[in-house]
């Protein structure tokens, strides 16, 4: 019933955080929400506990992550190479292939109970993409989607000569609860993408706002704009935490 729907979403800006530490924290919030939903099954509607929602923004030190459907061959570094690049590597439980996270990149982890919003993973992914597209539009960058490829792209139209990805997505969901999310290149060091075949796609480039606009961007300003667009698109009420 509608009175049990909760669109309040706790926003947490966690700064620079080790990937494993952030993954463990996500898992904690994710499992907490699933436990509430499981317990609610044994209760009457009047007794149901509302489920929480979280939106986490942070940055990671240099790290490569491989999703469930990815190939280890798409990581072009061995253990020695990873150490030289001061990077770590994790196989993780999201969808998608390999990607890179690092300083200057907005990593967003929405841990949402989609029963509070809509039960449609396709729509969920498209709205996250749309939030990035709208944010880029505010900076005069035209971006969009490429059919069959998740994420946000520059030069995305059919026949474009140099399509390049500016935001990657990879999510996990269980019982309509989401985790993992997106990686949006703002001032990211793109050289680190040369050590992987990003998302398993070897014929398209990667870019950032800094690369497209020719100068570093105000990271906090971009984050604030992106956060606002996510809140508007999902019709959520953000509860600010730090």
C-alpha positions in Angstrom: 0.0 0.0 0.0 1.2 3.5 -0.7 1.5 4.5 2.9 4.4 2.0 3.2 6.3 3.4 0.3 9.4 5.3 1.4 11.1 7.6 -1.1 13.3 9.2 1.5 16.9 8.5 0.5 19.9 8.9 2.7 22.8 10.6 0.8 26.3 9.8 2.0 29.4 11.6 0.6 32.2 9.4 1.7 35.2 11.0 0.0 38.1 8.8 -0.9 37.5 5.2 0.2 39.3 1.9 -0.4 37.3 -0.3 -2.8 37.0 -3.3 -0.4 35.9 -1.1 2.5 33.2 0.5 0.3 32.1 -2.9 -1.0 31.7 -4.3 2.5 29.7 -1.2 3.5 27.4 -1.6 0.5 26.9 -5.2 1.4 26.0 -4.3 4.9 23.3 -1.8 3.8 22.1 -4.1 1.0 21.6 -7.1 3.3 20.0 -5.0 6.0 17.3 -3.9 3.5 16.8 -7.5 2.2 16.4 -8.7 5.8 13.7 -6.1 6.4 11.8 -7.2 3.3 12.2 -10.9 4.3 10.8 -10.2 7.8 7.9 -8.2 6.3 6.7 -11.3 4.5 5.6 -12.7 7.9 3.8 -9.6 9.0 0.5 -8.0 8.1 0.7 -4.9 5.9 0.0 -2.7 8.9 3.0 -4.2 10.7 5.5 -3.8 7.8 8.6 -1.9 8.5 9.5 0.6 5.7 12.7 -0.1 3.8 15.5 2.4 3.6 17.2 3.8 0.5 20.8 5.1 0.2 22.7 7.0 -2.4 26.5 6.9 -1.9 29.0 9.1 -3.7 32.7 8.5 -3.3 36.1 8.2 -5.0 38.3 5.1 -5.0 42.1 4.8 -5.1 43.2 3.1 -8.4 41.4 -0.2 -8.7 40.2 -2.5 -11.4 37.0 -4.6 -10.9 35.8 -7.5 -13.0 32.0 -8.3 -13.1 30.5 -11.7 -13.2 30.2 -11.8 -17.0 33.7 -10.5 -17.6 36.9 -12.1 -18.8 40.2 -11.9 -16.9 41.9 -11.6 -20.2 40.5 -8.0 -20.3 43.0 -7.0 -17.6 46.3 -6.4 -19.3 48.4 -6.2 -16.2 50.0 -8.9 -14.1 50.5 -8.7 -10.3 53.8 -6.8 -10.9 52.1 -4.4 -13.2 49.3 -3.7 -10.8 51.9 -3.0 -8.0 53.8 -0.6 -10.4 50.5 1.3 -11.1 49.7 1.3 -7.4 46.4 -0.4 -8.3 44.3 -3.2 -6.8 42.1 -5.8 -8.6 38.9 -7.4 -7.5 36.4 -9.9 -9.0 33.0 -8.7 -7.8 29.3 -9.7 -7.9 27.9 -7.0 -10.2 27.0 -7.5 -13.8 29.2 -6.4 -16.7 32.9 -6.8 -17.5 36.1 -5.0 -16.3 36.3 -1.4 -15.4 38.6 1.1 -13.7 37.9 3.3 -10.7 40.2 6.1 -9.5 40.6 9.6 -8.3 38.6 12.3 -10.2 35.8 9.9 -10.9 32.4 10.1 -9.3 31.5 6.6 -8.2 27.8 6.3 -7.3 26.3 3.4 -5.3 22.5 3.6 -5.1 21.3 1.1 -2.6 17.6 1.4 -3.3 14.5 -0.8 -2.7 12.9 -0.4 -6.1 9.6 -1.4 -4.5 9.7 2.2 -3.2 10.1 3.6 -6.8 9.3 1.1 -9.6 10.2 -2.5 -10.2 12.0 -2.2 -13.6 15.8 -2.7 -13.8 15.8 -1.5 -17.4 14.2 1.8 -16.3 16.5 2.0 -13.3 19.6 1.9 -15.6 18.2 4.3 -18.1 17.4 6.9 -15.3 20.9 6.7 -14.0 22.2 7.2 -17.5 19.8 10.1 -18.0 21.0 11.8 -14.8 24.6 11.8 -16.2 23.3 13.0 -19.6 21.5 15.9 -18.0 24.5 16.8 -15.9 26.8 16.9 -19.0 24.3 19.0 -20.8 24.7 21.7 -18.2 28.4 21.9 -19.3 27.6 22.0 -23.0 28.6 18.3 -23.6 26.1 16.4 -25.8 25.9 12.8 -24.7 23.6 9.8 -25.1 23.3 6.0 -25.4 24.5 3.5 -28.0 22.0 0.7 -28.7 23.1 -2.5 -27.0 25.7 -0.9 -24.8 25.0 0.2 -21.3 26.5 3.6 -20.2 26.8 7.2 -21.4 28.7 8.0 -24.5 30.0 11.0 -26.5 29.6 10.8 -30.3 26.9 8.3 -29.7 24.9 8.6 -32.9 25.0 5.9 -35.5 28.0 6.4 -37.8 29.9 8.7 -35.5 33.6 8.3 -36.0 34.9 8.4 -32.4 32.3 7.1 -29.9 33.8 7.3 -26.4 32.4 6.3 -23.0 32.2 8.8 -20.2 30.2 6.9 -17.7 30.1 3.1 -17.0 27.3 1.2 -15.2 27.3 -2.2 -13.5 24.6 -3.2 -11.0 23.4 -6.1 -8.9 19.8 -6.5 -7.6 18.1 -9.0 -5.4 14.4 -8.8 -4.4 14.4 -5.4 -6.1 17.2 -4.1 -3.9 20.1 -2.6 -5.8 23.8 -2.2 -5.2 27.0 -1.3 -7.1 26.1 1.5 -9.7 28.0 3.9 -11.9 31.4 5.4 -12.5 31.4 8.9 -14.1 34.7 10.3 -15.4 35.1 13.9 -14.4 38.9 14.5 -13.9 39.9 10.9 -14.2 43.4 9.9 -15.3 42.5 8.1 -18.6 45.9 6.4 -18.9 44.7 3.8 -16.5 42.1 2.6 -19.0 45.0 1.6 -21.3 45.6 -1.4 -19.0 42.3 -3.0 -19.6 39.8 -3.6 -22.4 37.1 -1.4 -20.8 33.8 -3.3 -20.4 35.2 -5.8 -22.9 34.8 -3.3 -25.7 38.0 -3.0 -27.7 36.9 -0.7 -30.5 35.7 2.4 -28.6 37.5 4.9 -26.5 37.0 6.3 -23.0 36.8 10.0 -22.1 36.2 12.4 -19.2 34.8 15.8 -18.7 38.3 17.2 -18.3 39.3 15.7 -21.7 36.3 16.9 -23.4 36.4 20.5 -22.0 40.2 20.9 -22.0 40.5 21.7 -18.3 39.9 20.2 -14.8 36.3 20.6 -13.6 35.0 21.6 -10.2 34.4 18.0 -8.9 32.1 19.1 -6.0 30.0 21.2 -8.4 29.6 18.3 -10.8 28.6 16.0 -7.9 26.0 18.4 -6.7 24.4 18.7 -10.2 24.4 14.9 -10.7 22.9 14.3 -7.2 20.1 16.8 -8.0 19.3 15.1 -11.3 19.2 11.6 -9.7 16.8 12.9 -7.0 14.5 14.6 -9.5 14.4 11.6 -11.9 13.7 9.1 -9.2 11.3 11.5 -7.3 13.3 10.9 -4.2 13.7 13.1 -1.1 17.4 13.2 -0.2 18.4 13.2 3.4 21.9 14.7 3.6 24.5 12.9 5.6 28.3 13.3 5.6 
